[in-house]
Amino acid sequence: MDCGELKLQIEAARQKLYQLKMDYGNLLHPHVIQQSMVLDDLINQYNQVKIKKPIE
């Protein structure tokens, strides 16, 4: 997966996390925590791709 695609997925996951927080009103709700973990995984993937890719 390339950086551009990951950025789009990260933004979509971030928006979903925000919406879930608004829906449930609590950062500790299991659905909010699960989405936060999804976002964390995407950010980690993005960082791994950036480390392997030479600076342009």
N, C-alpha and C positions, 0 to 999 in steps of 0.2 A: 504494500500500500504506500502511495506517495504522500508527501507532506500536505499537498493541497487537499487531497481527499480526507486525510486525517483532520485537517483544520475544520473542514465542513462538518465532519462527524462530531468533533469536539464542540463546535458551536451548537449543533442540534442537541447534543447531550446536556450541554449547559442550560439551554432554554428549557428542556424537559425537566431538569432538576429544579430550576426556578419555579416552573409551573406546579410541580409536585409539592414544593415547599408551600406555595400559596394555597394549594388545594387542601393540604393536611394541616397547615399552620404550625408545623413542628418539625424541626430538623432531625428529631430522633424517631420519626415514624419509619417503620421498616422499608416502605417503598422509597422514601427519600434517601435513606442510607444506601439501599441497593443502587439507586441511580447515581449517587455520589461515587460508589465503587466503580460503576461503568465509566463514568467520567475520568476517574483516576487511572483506570486501565488505558483509556484512549490517550491521555496525556503522557503516560509512561511509554506507550508505543511511539508517539510523536517524538519524544525526547530520544528514544533509541534510534529512530530514523535520522534525526538531526545529528546525532553523534557519529553515525556511520557515513553521513554525507559530508563531503568536503565543503568548507565555507566558500560561498560564491562571491 
